């Protein structure tokens, strides 16, 4: 068995560290601001919150059960590393939700309202920002908190839809359904405000809102790099012939168009194969075609 490369191990440890930090932010947003003010939003956490508000069944256990079922079906579609990190995130978030709810209680053992009575809207904003930051950090490090995040990650992998927007589509139905629990449109409005803030912050953190980049890659291992880019990023690669005018030697130039959110993955990939490769990255104004924006000119 080949010994894991040190840089790969360090990269994975870094990913897990940041995923954990993101989960702490997400769990704190729920335990400190959303749950005490009975605010819900989408996703499996939102479903679990609705169950908790209506029955008292602990939110962390509903979250864990729902995600366990989803992961059973999703593990074949998602990559092995993504699935491992998602499973890790589900277990850690289950613990964090339990832990923060355990310590954030008042004298009556009820959820502590840090902002005081009647501060529902402010709690909604702060909680949503913390959740959005947490999700953004998790997604940026190839993780997921499960639930609709799994669905969003799958769709984002094959279609030109931002993560925040895909989660929003999945979660609208969940938020609307909370009316039948509370019979209060005010709760529904808070849920949508939370949803939009989370989606905005998530897209801002992940930086995947239809921003594309163009790569020119010069490497002696261009075939290996091209194969891995196609397999791992699902982006096309064009090979152009060239001549190094100083050396007068023939070279092959790889041209890749990708989402800006995939830049780090491509840089990592090239570095793993050829640390001495020459790479040029530039932003492009618009990319139209399969996997990118649709050309809407009649």
N, C-alpha and C positions, 0 to 999 in steps of 0.2 A: 504493500500500500504506500502510495506517495505521501510524503510528509507535506502538510499544508504550508503554502508559502506564507512567510511572516507578514507581508503586506496585506494579504487577504485576511489573515486572522485579526490584524489590527483594525482593518476596515469593518469587519463584522462586529468586533467589540464596540467600535465607535457607533455603528448603526444601532446596536442593542442599547447602548447608553442613552442615545438621543431618543430612541423609541420610548424608553422608560420615562425620561423627562417629559416627553409629550403626553404620555399617559397620566403623569402626575398632574399636569395642567388641566387635562380633560376631566379627570376625576374630581379635582378641586372645584372646577367650574360647576359641576353637578352638585356635589355634596355641600358646598358653601353658599351657592347662590340660586340654583334652579330648584332643587328639591325642597329647601325650606319655604320657598314661596309658591310651591305647587305649579311650577312652570314646566311645560314639556316641550319637546321638539320631535324631530323625526328619528329614524334609525331604530335599531333594536333597543338602545338605551331609552328612547322615547316610549316605545311600546312597554318596556319594563317599568318606566315611571308611571304610565297610565295604570298598569296593573297594581303598582304599589299604592297609588292614590286611592284606588277604588276598593282594594282588598286588604292592603297592608302587607302583602307578600313582599319580602325583601327584594329590592331592585336588582341587586347583584346576582341573585340566583335566577331570576327570570332572564336577565341578560346572558348568563352563562348557558342556560338550557337552550335558548333560541339559537345562540351562536354555535353550540355543539352540533345542532341539527344542520345548520347551514354549512358548516365546515365539512360535514360528511359528504355533501353533494359538491362542494366547491373545490375540494382538494385535487380532483382530477384536472380541473381547468387551469388553476393557478400554478405557477412554477413552484418547485419544492422549497426554495429559499423563502419565497413570499409566504407559502403556507406555514412554514415553520415559524416565521416571525409573527404571522397573524395569530397562530395558536399561542405563542408566547404572550402576545399583547392581550388576548382574551383572558388568560389566567391572571396576568398581572393587574389588568383593569378590574377584574372581579374582586381581587384582594383589595385594591386601592379604594374602590367604591365602599366596600365593607369597612375598611379602616377609617376613612375620613368621616363616614356617617357615625362611626362609633365614638369619635372624639369630638365631633361638632354637634353637641346637644346642650340644651339649657337645663335649668334646675328640675324641670318636669320630664327630662329625658326625651324631649321633642327636638326635632331639627332646629338648630340655632339660627336665628335670623340676624346675621351680622350687621345688616344695614338698618335694622329696626322695623317696626310695623309700617305698612303702607308704602314700602319702597320696592314694590314688585317690578316696576319698569326699569329702575336702575339695576336691580338684581338680574333682570333679563339681559340687559346690555353687557354687564360685566361677565356674567356667566357664559354668554354666547361668545364673547371675545376670547375668554380663556379656553373654551372648547374648540374654537376655530384654530387658535394657535397650537393647541395640543394635537389636533388632527393634522395640521400642516406639517408639524415636526415629524409625526409618525409616518406620513406618506412620503416625505422627503427622504426618509431613510428606509424605503422599501418595506414599510410595515402597513398594518391596517388594524383597526379596532373591531373588525368583523361586521356582521349585519349588512346594511345597505352599502357600507364601505367596500365590502367584498364585491357586490354587484357593480358598484361604480368603478372599481379598479379593473374588473373584467372588461366592461364596456370601454373604458378609457384606453385599455390595451389594444383594442381592435378598431375603435371608432374615434373620430375627431370630436370628442365631447369632453369638456373640462370636468375634473373631479367634483368640484363644488356644484356645478350645474346638474350633473347626473344624480348626485345625492339629493339635490333639491326636488327633482322629478319624482324620485322614489319616496320622498318623505311627505309630500303634500297630503297624500291620502291619510297617512298616520296622524298628522296634526289635526286635520279636519275631523277625524273620528273622535278626538278627545271631547268634542262638544256633547256627544252622547253620554259621556261620563259625568261632566261637570254641569251640563245644561247652561253654559256660560260662554258667550261669544268673546268675552274679554280674555279668557284663557286661550282661545283659539288665536286671537290676535297676537298675544304674547308669544305663542308658539311659532307663528309665522315670522315675527320680528327676530326671534332667536334663530330661526332657520336661515333667514337672509343674511344676518350678521355672520353666522358660522360659515356659510357658503362664500361670502365675500372675503373673509379673513383667510379661509382655506385656500382659495384661488390666489390670493395675494402671496401667501407663504409658499405655496407650491410653484407659483409663477408659471402656470401652464395655460393661461387664458389665450389660446390661439397664437402664441408667439413661436415663430419658427426660426431655425438657424441653418446655415449652410457650412459644411465642412469640406476642406480640401486636405487630404491625408496623403503624405509621401512616406512610403516605407518599403523596405526590402521584403517584408512579410505581408504584402498587400493582400494576397489570397486568403491567408488566415484571418486577417482583420475583416475583410469583406464578408467572409462566411459567417463570422461571429456576429457582425452587425445585423445581417439578415435574420439569423436565427434568434438572437436575443432582443433586438429592438424592433423587429418586424418592419424595418425601413429598407427601401431599395438602395442599391449601390451602383454607381456608374463608374467604369474604369476607362480612363482616358490615357492615351499614349503621350509621352512627353520626352523632352531631352534636356538634361542638365547642361546649360551652356558653358559653365565653368569646367565641368568634368568631361563634357562631350559624351556622356553616357546616357543610354535610354532609361527612362524611369516610367513607372505606372502611377497615375494620380487617381485616388478614389474621391468621388464626389458624392456627398451624402446630404440629403435634406431631411431634417428631423424636427421634432418639437423641442422647444428650449428646455423643457423639463427633462429631456433625455440627454442633454449635453454632458452631465456628470457621468452618466452610464457609459457614453461613448468614449469620453476621455479615459475612464478607468479601463475600459476594454482594450483600447489601443495601448495604454501604458503596460498592461499585463503582457501583451504580446511583444511589443517593441518599444522599450523605454526611450529609444533614440529617434522615434518617428517625428517627422515635422508635420505639425497640424496648424491649419488656419481655420478659424471660426469667425463667421460674420452673421449679423442679423439680416433677415430678409423682410421686405415690406409685406409681401403676400405670396403664398404658395397655394396653388389650386390644382386639384386632382384627387385621385383616390388616397384616402387617409388624411387629407388636409381639407381646406375649405372648398366648397362647391362653387363653380363658376356660374354666377347668376345672371350674366349678361344675355339678353335675348338675341 
